[in-house]
Amino acid sequence: MQVGYLVILQHKLIDNSNKHGIMAKTGKTVATLLIGAAIGAAVGYLLATDKEKRQEDMAKIKDRFSNLKDKLAKKTEDFEHEIYNS
């Protein structure tokens, strides 16, 4: 009786781990689709606007990416400093 219970319990654990793997893959797929849709919408918007507006928007986007890059570099530097000096 004990061996049968262990086999059933082991089978349920394997089934549950499979479900979590499938759910993780589904989550990644949904995230990828949402990111792709956002990028597609942004590109569509940029292509649909007139040249001056597009250049303005691209300048804003480049500025924001530059700021984000600077912040990320600073955070990375702070994190490295924290790791090596603790």
C-alpha positions in Angstrom: 0.0 0.0 0.0 2.8 2.4 0.9 4.6 1.8 -2.4 1.5 2.4 -4.4 0.9 5.7 -2.6 4.5 6.8 -3.3 4.1 6.0 -7.0 0.8 8.0 -7.2 2.4 10.9 -5.3 5.5 10.9 -7.5 3.2 10.8 -10.6 1.3 13.9 -9.3 4.5 15.8 -8.7 5.7 15.1 -12.2 2.4 16.2 -13.6 2.5 19.5 -11.6 6.0 20.3 -12.7 4.9 19.8 -16.3 2.0 22.2 -15.8 4.3 24.9 -14.4 6.7 24.5 -17.4 3.8 24.9 -19.8 2.5 27.9 -17.9 6.0 29.5 -18.0 6.2 29.0 -21.7 2.8 30.4 -22.2 3.7 33.5 -20.2 6.8 34.0 -22.2 4.8 33.6 -25.5 2.2 36.2 -24.4 4.9 38.6 -23.3 6.7 38.2 -26.6 3.5 38.8 -28.5 2.7 42.0 -26.5 6.2 43.4 -27.0 6.0 42.7 -30.7 2.6 44.4 -30.9 3.9 47.4 -29.0 6.9 47.7 -31.4 4.7 47.2 -34.4 2.3 50.0 -33.2 5.2 52.3 -32.5 6.7 51.7 -36.0 3.3 52.1 -37.6 2.7 55.4 -35.8 6.1 56.7 -36.8 5.6 55.8 -40.5 2.1 57.3 -40.5 3.1 60.7 -39.3 4.6 63.5 -41.4 8.3 63.9 -41.7 8.7 66.8 -39.2 6.6 65.1 -36.5 8.5 61.8 -37.1 11.8 63.6 -36.7 10.6 65.2 -33.5 9.4 61.9 -32.1 12.6 60.1 -33.1 14.6 62.8 -31.3 12.5 62.4 -28.2 12.9 58.6 -28.4 16.7 58.9 -28.8 16.9 61.2 -25.9 14.8 58.9 -23.7 17.0 55.9 -24.7 20.1 57.9 -24.0 18.8 58.8 -20.5 17.8 55.2 -19.8 21.2 54.0 -21.0 22.9 56.5 -18.6 20.7 55.5 -15.7 21.4 51.8 -16.4 25.1 52.4 -16.6 25.0 54.3 -13.2 23.0 51.5 -11.6 25.4 48.9 -12.9 28.4 50.9 -11.6 26.7 51.3 -8.2 25.9 47.6 -8.1 29.5 46.6 -9.0 30.8 49.0 -6.4 28.5 47.5 -3.8 29.5 43.9 -4.7 33.3 44.5 -4.7 33.3 46.8 -1.6 31.1 44.8 0.7 
